[in-house]
């Protein structure tokens, strides 16, 4: 397993192949990830602990917020803008295609750029 420190918490990469990627995201309460989209990366998340607001672009291009709790999941298709916001300390699983560098940031609270 490989741990990657982030300004909002950390990632634990537990599976990495040429076909898929599995990781755990630990997000501290009150923090949020970039508003971003992926060109080709297709991902599904499942909340293990905590409450997470998923901000996700709908079919009309509008951002919608949905509260997810333990056991709930969501798929994020390529091209859809999205953001994870930790209402409480959160732990979630992410399974995706292996495109780790496929991130286009639209907004970032920590000043990161692509």
C-alpha positions as CSV (number, residue, x, y, z in Angstrom):
1,X,0.0,0.0,0.0
2,X,1.2,3.5,-0.8
3,X,0.1,6.6,1.2
4,X,-0.1,10.0,-0.6
5,X,-0.4,13.1,1.7
6,X,-2.9,15.7,0.5
7,X,-3.8,19.1,2.0
8,X,-7.3,17.8,2.8
9,X,-6.2,14.5,4.3
10,X,-4.5,11.5,2.5
11,X,-5.0,8.7,0.0
12,X,-4.1,5.1,0.5
13,X,-3.5,3.3,-2.8
14,X,-4.1,-0.4,-2.2
15,X,-4.5,-1.7,-5.8
16,X,-2.8,-0.4,-8.9
17,X,-2.7,-2.3,-12.2
18,X,-2.8,-1.3,-15.9
19,X,-6.6,-1.9,-15.8
20,X,-7.8,-0.4,-12.5
21,X,-6.9,1.5,-9.4
22,X,-8.3,1.1,-5.8
23,X,-7.7,3.6,-3.1
24,X,-9.1,4.9,0.2
25,X,-9.6,8.6,0.6
26,X,-9.5,10.1,4.1
27,X,-10.9,13.6,4.1
28,X,-10.8,15.8,7.2
29,X,-14.1,17.5,8.3
30,X,-14.6,20.9,6.6
31,X,-12.2,20.2,3.8
32,X,-13.0,19.7,0.2
33,X,-11.3,18.4,-2.9
34,X,-10.9,20.4,-6.1
35,X,-13.8,21.1,-8.3
36,X,-12.5,18.9,-11.2
37,X,-13.2,16.6,-14.1
38,X,-11.5,13.8,-15.7
39,X,-11.1,13.3,-19.5
40,X,-11.1,9.5,-19.5
41,X,-11.0,8.4,-15.8
42,X,-14.2,6.6,-14.8
43,X,-14.6,6.2,-11.0
44,X,-17.0,4.9,-8.4
45,X,-16.9,5.9,-4.7
46,X,-18.4,4.3,-1.6
47,X,-18.5,6.0,1.7
48,X,-17.3,3.8,4.5
49,X,-17.4,6.4,7.4
50,X,-18.7,9.9,7.8
51,X,-21.0,12.2,5.8
52,X,-19.9,13.5,2.4
53,X,-21.4,16.1,0.1
54,X,-20.9,15.0,-3.5
55,X,-21.1,17.9,-5.8
56,X,-21.7,16.4,-9.3
57,X,-22.5,17.9,-12.7
58,X,-25.9,16.6,-14.0
59,X,-26.9,16.0,-17.6
60,X,-27.8,19.7,-18.1
61,X,-24.4,20.9,-16.9
62,X,-25.6,22.1,-13.6
63,X,-23.8,21.2,-10.3
64,X,-26.0,19.3,-7.9
65,X,-25.2,18.4,-4.3
66,X,-26.1,15.0,-2.8
67,X,-25.3,13.9,0.8
68,X,-23.8,10.5,1.0
69,X,-23.5,8.5,4.2
70,X,-21.9,5.1,5.1
71,X,-22.7,2.4,2.6
72,X,-23.8,4.8,-0.1
73,X,-22.1,5.0,-3.5
74,X,-22.0,7.0,-6.7
75,X,-20.4,6.7,-10.1
76,X,-18.6,9.7,-11.6
77,X,-18.4,9.5,-15.4
78,X,-15.6,11.1,-17.4
79,X,-16.2,14.7,-18.3
80,X,-18.4,15.4,-15.3
81,X,-17.3,18.2,-12.9
82,X,-17.3,17.0,-9.3
83,X,-16.1,17.7,-5.8
84,X,-16.1,15.9,-2.5
85,X,-16.9,17.9,0.6
86,X,-16.3,16.3,4.0
87,X,-19.2,17.3,6.4
88,X,-17.6,15.1,9.1
89,X,-14.3,13.2,9.0
90,X,-14.8,10.8,6.0
91,X,-13.3,7.6,4.8
92,X,-14.3,6.5,1.3
93,X,-13.3,3.8,-1.2
94,X,-12.6,4.8,-4.8
95,X,-12.3,2.3,-7.6
96,X,-11.4,3.7,-11.0
97,X,-9.6,3.3,-14.3
98,X,-5.9,3.7,-13.7
99,X,-5.6,7.3,-15.0
100,X,-4.0,8.9,-11.9
101,X,-2.9,12.0,-13.6
102,X,-6.1,12.7,-15.4
103,X,-7.3,15.7,-13.4
104,X,-8.5,19.0,-14.8
105,X,-9.0,21.5,-11.9
106,X,-11.6,24.2,-12.2
107,X,-11.3,25.5,-8.5
108,X,-8.9,24.5,-5.7
109,X,-8.9,25.8,-2.1
110,X,-5.2,25.0,-1.7
111,X,-3.9,26.9,-4.8
112,X,-3.0,23.7,-6.7
113,X,-2.7,23.9,-10.5
114,X,-2.6,21.2,-13.2
